[in-house]
Amino acid sequence: MFIKMNALTKIVLFVVLPFWSVAQQGSERFTEKFGPYNDSYMQGNDFAQRRLVHYPFVREADVVWEKVTWEIIDLREKANLPLYYPTDTIQQRKSLIQLIMDAISSNVAIPYRVPFKMNAYEFDARNAMSLQEVIDIGMREGRIEEEIGHGITRNSIVFFRWKYKEIKQFLIKELWYFSRKDSRLYNEIIGLCPIREFHPLDNDFNEDKSVTLRQRLFWVHYPEIRGFFAKTPVFSLLNDKPLYSFDDLFNYRYFNSYFVQEANVYNDRLITDYATGREAQLESERIKQEIFDFEQELWEN
């Protein structure tokens, strides 16, 4: 009797389980995340639960060579477009500047004023800013006349502030170093600085398109913001499926950039202080090549 019941149980399970499995799969289709009560982007790959990948431990005594550099990421380059768009939030898709502003408003990162001197330390605690101070950078107040009824007008105060879409570049400060422990060249980003490009306003608050101004807004210390970046996906030009985070993008250098400054004995001068045009481009390439050649030359006889 026991043997017959056991065989009957197996038959029932064999017949019922496949249908139950299909039913379960049907109720958990990934397309359901696009429904009205789901976050259609943050659920992909469960980015909200991700944690940053810590850098390998390196003793300072093992660092035999290091160099501090500054690079520009131009967001208008095709490879860098995922950092620029969207200029306004599309569900949970965010641009780099939106993500940084969210981190500041959440007290994850502290913004710092841009030093007056180019070679001054960027992360001086005395230069810390509040969120409102960041929002008000470069703010201009004006009065415009608006119609509130038939033949009735009034003067209204208007505040002109910087916009996300005006952030066309990022300046990154980073450290390159060589560890004798594993004979490898490493790179770690120290800070990010958004650069605003805009047209000045005349007395009637119209943009003068013939003039373009650039303004460095503030600095954020990258190690503070890494955990926040690790939880936010990057959307590529060719695939709507998010595969890596903003922290991955910077760690694996999935962006195009060019050098504009290196630490040197000449007061850490800018490349443009001693070279222009094509010569400045060649100098930027020379710094890049010098860094990567350092590791290769160690293995030459």
C-alpha positions in Angstrom: 0.0 0.0 0.0 2.8 2.4 0.9 4.6 1.6 -2.4 1.4 2.4 -4.4 0.8 5.7 -2.6 4.4 6.7 -3.2 4.1 5.9 -6.9 0.8 7.9 -7.0 2.5 10.8 -5.3 5.3 10.8 -7.8 2.8 10.8 -10.7 0.9 13.7 -9.3 4.0 15.7 -8.7 5.3 14.9 -12.2 2.0 16.2 -13.7 1.3 19.2 -11.5 4.8 20.7 -10.9 5.4 21.8 -14.5 2.1 23.7 -14.6 2.8 25.2 -11.2 6.3 26.3 -12.3 4.9 27.9 -15.4 2.3 29.7 -13.4 5.0 31.0 -11.0 7.1 32.2 -13.9 4.2 33.9 -15.4 3.5 35.8 -12.2 7.1 37.0 -12.0 7.7 38.2 -15.5 10.4 40.9 -15.7 8.0 43.1 -17.7 5.9 43.6 -14.6 8.4 46.1 -13.3 7.1 48.5 -16.0 3.7 48.6 -14.2 2.2 51.5 -12.4 3.4 50.5 -8.9 7.0 49.5 -9.8 10.2 51.4 -10.4 11.0 50.3 -13.9 14.7 51.1 -13.7 16.0 50.7 -10.2 14.8 47.1 -10.0 17.0 46.1 -12.9 19.9 44.0 -11.6 18.7 45.2 -8.1 21.0 48.2 -8.1 19.4 49.6 -4.9 21.0 46.7 -3.0 24.5 47.0 -4.5 27.5 47.9 -2.5 30.7 49.5 -3.8 33.7 47.3 -4.5 36.6 48.4 -2.2 40.0 49.2 -3.6 42.7 46.6 -2.9 44.6 47.3 0.2 47.9 49.0 -0.5 50.5 50.0 2.2 52.0 53.4 1.7 55.4 51.8 2.1 54.7 49.7 -1.1 54.0 52.8 -3.2 57.2 53.5 -5.1 55.9 56.1 -7.6 52.8 58.4 -7.7 51.5 61.3 -9.8 48.5 63.6 -9.3 46.8 64.8 -12.4 43.7 66.7 -13.5 41.6 65.6 -16.5 38.6 67.1 -18.3 35.6 64.9 -19.3 33.7 66.6 -22.1 30.1 65.5 -21.9 29.5 66.4 -25.5 31.7 63.5 -26.7 29.7 60.5 -27.9 31.3 58.1 -25.4 30.4 60.5 -22.5 26.8 61.2 -23.4 25.5 58.8 -20.7 26.9 61.2 -18.2 25.1 64.2 -19.7 21.7 62.8 -20.4 18.9 62.9 -19.3 18.9 66.7 -18.7 15.8 66.1 -16.6 15.0 63.0 -14.6 13.3 60.2 -16.5 11.9 58.0 -13.8 15.1 56.9 -12.0 17.5 57.6 -14.9 19.9 60.4 -13.9 22.8 62.3 -15.3 26.0 62.7 -13.4 25.2 66.2 -12.2 21.8 65.1 -11.0 23.3 62.3 -9.1 25.8 64.5 -7.4 23.2 67.0 -6.4 21.1 64.2 -5.0 24.1 63.0 -2.9 24.6 66.6 -1.6 20.9 67.0 -0.7 21.0 63.6 1.1 24.1 64.7 3.1 26.1 61.9 1.5 28.7 64.3 0.0 29.9 67.7 1.1 30.5 70.3 -1.7 33.5 72.6 -1.5 34.1 76.0 -3.0 36.5 76.1 -5.9 39.8 77.6 -4.6 40.7 81.0 -5.8 44.2 79.8 -6.6 44.6 77.0 -9.1 47.1 75.1 -7.1 45.3 75.4 -3.7 43.9 72.3 -1.9 40.4 71.6 -3.2 38.9 69.9 -0.1 39.6 72.4 2.7 37.0 72.1 5.4 36.8 75.9 5.7 35.5 76.0 2.1 32.5 73.6 2.7 29.2 74.7 1.3 25.5 74.1 2.0 23.1 72.8 -0.6 21.5 76.2 -0.9 24.8 77.9 -1.5 25.5 75.4 -4.3 22.1 76.1 -5.9 22.7 79.9 -5.7 26.1 79.8 -7.4 26.2 82.5 -10.0 22.6 83.5 -9.2 21.4 86.8 -10.8 18.3 88.7 -9.7 16.2 90.7 -12.1 12.8 92.3 -12.5 10.5 91.5 -15.4 7.2 92.9 -16.3 4.4 90.4 -16.6 0.7 90.8 -17.4 -1.7 89.6 -14.7 -4.9 90.9 -16.4 -6.2 93.0 -19.3 -4.0 96.0 -19.3 -2.7 95.3 -15.9 1.0 94.5 -15.4 3.3 94.2 -12.5 7.0 93.9 -11.9 8.1 90.5 -10.6 11.4 89.5 -9.2 13.1 86.7 -11.1 16.1 84.7 -10.0 18.3 83.2 -12.7 20.3 80.1 -11.5 22.5 77.6 -13.2 20.8 74.6 -14.9 21.7 71.0 -15.2 21.9 71.2 -19.0 24.6 73.9 -18.7 27.1 71.4 -17.2 29.1 70.4 -20.3 32.3 69.2 -18.7 33.7 67.7 -15.5 37.2 68.2 -14.1 38.5 65.2 -12.2 41.4 65.1 -9.9 43.1 61.7 -9.6 46.1 59.8 -8.2 48.2 57.4 -10.2 50.5 55.2 -8.3 52.7 52.1 -8.7 52.6 49.3 -6.0 55.7 47.1 -5.7 53.6 44.6 -3.8 52.0 43.3 -7.1 53.9 45.4 -9.6 50.9 47.2 -10.9 49.9 50.7 -11.8 46.7 51.9 -10.1 44.4 54.9 -10.4 42.0 56.4 -7.9 39.8 59.4 -8.4 40.1 62.0 -5.7 37.4 64.5 -6.6 34.9 65.8 -9.2 34.2 69.4 -10.3 31.3 70.2 -12.6 32.1 73.0 -15.2 29.2 75.2 -16.4 29.1 76.7 -19.9 26.6 79.5 -20.4 25.9 82.7 -22.2 25.9 86.0 -20.2 22.6 88.0 -19.9 22.2 91.6 -20.9 20.1 94.2 -19.1 16.9 92.8 -20.7 17.9 89.3 -19.5 18.5 88.0 -23.1 21.4 85.6 -23.7 24.3 86.9 -25.7 25.0 83.9 -27.9 28.2 85.4 -29.2 30.0 84.9 -25.8 30.4 81.6 -23.9 31.6 81.7 -20.4 32.9 78.8 -18.3 32.6 78.4 -14.5 33.8 75.7 -12.1 31.0 75.3 -9.7 32.2 73.2 -6.7 34.2 70.1 -5.8 33.0 66.9 -4.2 35.3 64.3 -2.6 34.9 61.1 -4.7 35.5 58.6 -1.9 32.6 60.0 0.0 30.2 59.6 -2.9 31.3 56.2 -4.2 28.7 54.2 -2.2 25.9 56.5 -3.7 27.3 56.0 -7.2 27.4 52.2 -6.8 23.6 52.1 -6.4 22.8 54.1 -9.5 22.9 52.4 -13.0 24.4 53.9 -16.1 22.4 53.7 -19.4 24.4 53.1 -22.5 23.7 54.3 -26.1 23.1 50.8 -27.4 21.4 48.9 -24.6 18.5 49.9 -22.3 19.5 47.1 -19.9 21.6 48.7 -17.1 24.8 46.6 -16.7 27.0 48.7 -14.6 26.9 51.6 -12.1 28.4 55.1 -12.1 31.1 53.8 -9.7 31.9 51.0 -12.2 32.1 53.6 -15.0 34.8 55.6 -13.1 36.7 52.6 -11.7 37.0 51.0 -15.1 37.4 54.4 -16.9 34.4 53.9 -19.3 34.8 57.6 -20.4 36.9 59.8 -22.7 39.1 62.5 -21.2 42.2 64.5 -21.7 44.8 65.9 -19.3 44.9 69.6 -18.5 47.3 69.7 -15.5 49.8 67.6 -13.5 51.5 68.0 -10.2 54.9 69.6 -11.0 57.7 71.8 -9.6 56.2 74.8 -11.5 53.4 75.5 -9.0 51.3 72.7 -10.6 50.8 75.0 -13.6 48.1 74.3 -16.2 49.2 73.0 -19.6 47.6 76.1 -21.2 50.1 78.2 -19.1 52.9 77.1 -21.4 51.3 75.6 -24.5 48.5 76.4 -26.8 46.6 74.8 -29.6 48.2 71.7 -31.1 51.1 71.9 -28.7 48.7 71.7 -25.7 47.1 68.6 -27.2 50.5 67.0 -27.7 51.5 67.9 -24.1 48.3 66.2 -22.8 49.1 63.1 -24.8 52.7 63.2 -23.5 51.5 63.2 -19.8 49.2 60.3 -20.6 51.9 58.3 -22.3 54.4 59.0 -19.6 52.1 57.5 -17.0 51.4 54.3 -18.9 55.0 53.9 -20.0 56.2 53.9 -16.4 54.8 50.5 -15.8 56.0 49.1 -19.1 59.5 50.3 -18.8 60.0 48.5 -15.5 59.8 45.2 -17.4 62.3 46.1 -20.1 65.8 44.8 -19.8 
